[in-house]
Structure formats: C-alpha cells, structure tokens
C-alpha cells in the first residue's frame, strides 16, 4: 500500500519528446497521444511551445493541438514553453494553459544557442514573461538550463546554481524552478547534494528535477533527487527526445516508467492511473518510430 505521507508530482513532457524529431508528426497523432496522457493523472503536461517555427518546426501546430485537446475529466495542468516575450503574449491568451516555461541558462554559450540571447538579455525576457504571467493569472516555470554542468567550458559550480536560483526568485518573485540537466551531465552524488543545498534555501519555491539521462542511469538519479528533497519530477515515456539545441546527438529525457519503478519500489504515491499509463506507453509507439 502506498504511504499517503509520501507524494511526488509528475510532469510528462511530450513536447520535449517530439521537438527534436525531424519527420513531421501529424497534428491528429499528437492530439490523440496527448489526450491519452491527459487521462493518466499527471500533475502537469508539457504539451507544446510558442516559439519560432524556424527554430522548432515540429511545434508549429501547438495552437491547433491545443484546440483539439479534451480537458474534461482531467485535473492535469497544461504547460507551454516560450522563448521570449512575443511567445509569452501569445501563450497567455489561452485559458487552458496554466504554466509558461522558460529555459534560463546559467551557461552563456547555451543561452545564445538555445534562445539567441545573452544571459543579460535573458534576464529582461524573464522579467517580461513574468509580468505577462502575473497580468494573465498564469504561472512561470523557470528551467535552470545547464543546472548540473555544461560541455562548453563556461563557469559552473553548485554554488553558482544556488546563487542564480536565489537571485531569480528575489528579482522576479519566481515560485516554480526546475533544475535541468540539459546534456546528461549529472551523477547521483551531484543531484542529491544540489537539491539538498537549494531546496532549504528556497522554502517558498517549488523546485523540480528535469533530468536527461541514458536509461541505465534513470533509477539512481531519481533516487538521488528524491533523497535530496525533490518532490517534483519531469519525464518522458521511454526517454524519448532531448534538447535539439544542446548538441548533435540527443541525450534522452528521463524515462517516466523508470522513475515510476523507483516510486513504486519505495511505495511513494504518484497519482498515476497505472492502467491508463500502460495504454499511453503503447500509444507512444505510434508517435515515435
């Protein structure tokens, strides 16, 4: 029996899974898959993005997908990624969307690669996006990209991550942060120590784990994040996807089913309907070949 005192909150990321795929995934296929995920009991669904179709062609039909989602009978909240103020102004028009996600990199090199902006410019974007969210009664989810190290030689340390997290919270009253391992640089010791350092520093902030990993590392990283105090986890079924802006070969997303293995073993409640989740696992094969 699950221990009611232990509960984690899961975000499924079909957007992250699909965005790097070159071959066009038909809109109806995306809709069917996301509708299946909406019945699983995830707390949040990272379903699409309002970004330039030139940058991420696969996401150019996000508005069409949104219009066809069946949100009746689900408590799952929708999250859309934006890369600038223009995207935010567009996303906040939709009542169905609760969260706007923005990737804030503490690596200057990656910030330029990912959003075509310097860290200084990116701070201005965070301010504009947060203002748009507050005005429209939305919530900003800020991803700390390169949260566990970077391959570009930019300065990085756990202290720098903590410093930036605190600074962003104080500057913009951020309530939701996710530490993102954009290139699969994390190891269990680092994950545990980083969460156990940052979470006590940010008592009013929900701090989540957006990890990219090879399948073999998934269980140990989930365990490390949980033991470090993390209770909010992002994943993608079968570990599909990754960040197309990070490097040529994609480091896959955290496989949701492997995270759930850990939570099941530890009798930690997830709120997921296991039978429906099994159906979505099967449906994923029709979307990702």
N, C-alpha and C positions, 0 to 999 in steps of 0.2 A: 504493500500500500504506500502511495506517495505521502511524504511528510508535508503536511499543509503549511508548516513553518518555513519551508524552503520553496521559493518560487523564482523562476527566471523568466525573462521576457524576450521573445524571439522575433527578429525581423528577417523575413525571407526576401531575397534580392533578385527577382527575375530580371530587372533592368541591368544589374551588374553582370548577370549571367549571359544576357543577349547582346550587350552593346558592342562587344569586340568581334562578333560573328559577321564575316564579310557577306555571305549569301543572305539575301533578303528573307526574313521570316514574315510570311503573310500576316496581315493585321488580324484576321479572324483566328489564326492559330495562336497568336499572342493572347487575344481576348479569352479564348477557351482555356488556355493554360492558367492565366491569372485568375479567371473565375473559379477554377478548380482550387487554386491556392487560397482564395478568399474564404473557402469553406473549411480550411484546416484548423483555424483557431490561432493563427499567428497574431501577435500584437500589432505588428506593422508590416506593410508590404511596400518595398522599394520598387515601384511598378514602372516608372518611366522617367524621362527627363525633358526639360525645356531648354535645350541647348542648340547650337547651330547644327543644321543637318549636314553641313560640310564636315564638321568635327566628328559627329557621331551619326552617320547616315541611318543606322538601324533604329534610332529613336525618333525619327521624323514623324511617325504616326502616333505619338503619345496622346494627342488630343482625341484622335479617332478611337484609340483603345479605351481611353477614359470614358468616352460617351457610351461605350457598349458594356461596361462592367456592371455586374449585378451585385449591388451593395446591400440588397435586402437580406436580412437574416445573418449578417456578419457584424462582429464588433471590431474587425480588423481596420486599422487606420492606414490611410494611403500616404506615402512619401514620394515626392518627386525631386530629382536633382536639378539644380540650376547652377550656372557658372558665372552669372553676372546679374546686374540689376534688371536688364531687359527681360531675362528669363524669369526672374522673380515676379516682376509686374504681371507677366503672363500667367504664371502658375497660381498666384493668389486670387485670380478671378474665379477659380473653381472651388465651389463649396465642398466638393467631395475630398479635396486634399487637405490633410491636417498638417503635414510636415514638409518643409522645404529643406533639402540637404545641400550643403555647400562644402566642397573639398578645400580646406585651408592647409596648404603645405608649409611645413617649417623648413623645407629644403627649397631654397631659391630656384635652383635648377628645375626641380619638378614642378614648382608653381608655374613657371614660364611654359614648360612643356604641356601641362595639363589645362591651364586656363588662360594662357597667353598674357599673364600679368605677373608683375613682381610682387614680393610679399607686401611691400608698401601699398601698391595698387590694390592688392587683395584685401588689405585691412579696410580700405574705402568701400570695397564691394560688400564685405561683411556688414559694415555699418548700414549701407543702403538696403541690403537684403533684410537685415533685422528690422529696419524701420518699416519696410513693406509688410513684413510678417506681423508686426505689432498692430499696424493700421488695419490689417485684414483679419486679425484674430487667428493667425497661423503660428506655428512654432518652428524655429530654426534649429535644424540638426547640423552641427558643425563637425565635420570629419577632420581630425588632425592627421593629414596625409604624411607619410614617412614617419609615423609615430614610433617606429621601432628600429630606425636606422635607414640609411639610403646608400645607393651604389654610386653616387655622384661625387663623393668626397666633400660634400658640404658638412659644416659643423653639425654634430649630433651628440646628444647625451640625454640620459633620463632627466637630468635637471632642466635641460632646455625644453623638453616636452612639458614638464610640470610648470615651468615658467610661462610658456606660451599659453597653456590651458588656463592658468590663473589670470593672465593678462587679458585674454579674450573674454573670460567671464566678467571681469571687472569693467572692461571697456564697454561691452555691449549687452551686459546682463544675460549672457548665454545660459540656458538651462539644460541643454542637451549637447553632449560631446561624445564622439566615438573615436577611440584611438585606432588608426588604420595602419595595418601592416601592408602597405601598397605593393611591395615587391617580395614578400615572403621572407623578410629578414629576421623575424622573431624566433626566439627559442623559449622553452618553458620558464627558465630561470628569469629571463628578462621580462617576460609577460607578467609573471607573478609579482616581481618587485616593482614594476612600473604601476600596475593597478593598485598595489598596496601602498605605494607612495602618493599617488594622485588622488585617489578616492577620498581619503581623510582630509586632504587639502581643500576639496570642493564639496562640502556637505550638502549644498543646495542644488548641486548639478547631477543629472543622470549621466553617468559615464559608461559607455558601451564599448564592446570589442568588435571591430571589423577586421578580421584576420584573413589573410590569404596564405594558403599552405598547400603542400603536397598532401595526399590522403594519409600517408603514414604518420604525419605529424599532428593530425587533427585532434585526436583524443587527448594527447598530452597537453596541447595548447589550450584546449577547452578547460581541462582540469586546472591548469596553472592560472588562467584568468579567473575562474570561479574561486579558487583558493586565495587569490589576490583581492577578492571582494567584489568582482564584477558580477552583475546580475542581468545585464542586457547584452544580447549576442546577435550578431548578423551572420547569416549563412546563405548558401545557395544549394539547392538539391544537386547531389552528385559532384559538387565543387565546380560546376560549370563557370566559365568566364574568368574575369580578372580585369585589370585596367589596361586598355589598349595604349594609353599614353605613357605607361611606365617603362616598358622595354619591349623588344620584339617578341620574345616568347612569353606567353601569359602564364603567370603564377595563378593557379586556380583559386577560386573562392573557398572559404571554409565549407566543407560539405555538411549540410544541415543534418543529414541522417547520422553522421558520425558524432556530431555534437549531441544529438539526442541519445545515442548509445551511452554516452557518459552520464547524462542526466537520468536516464533510466536506471543505470547501474547504481547510482547514488540516491535513487528514489527522490529526485528533485522534480517538482511539478513544472510542466511547461505550458499547460493549457491546450496542447495539441490533440486533435482527434486523430488517433493512430490509423484508423481505417481509411479516413479521407486522405491522410498524408500518404498512405500506400498507393492510393489512386493517383495522386499528384506525381508521385515518383514514376509511375507507369506512364502518365501523360507526358512527362518531360522527354521521353524518348522520341515523341513525335515532333518536338520543337528543336531539340539539339541532336544532330546526327553525328 
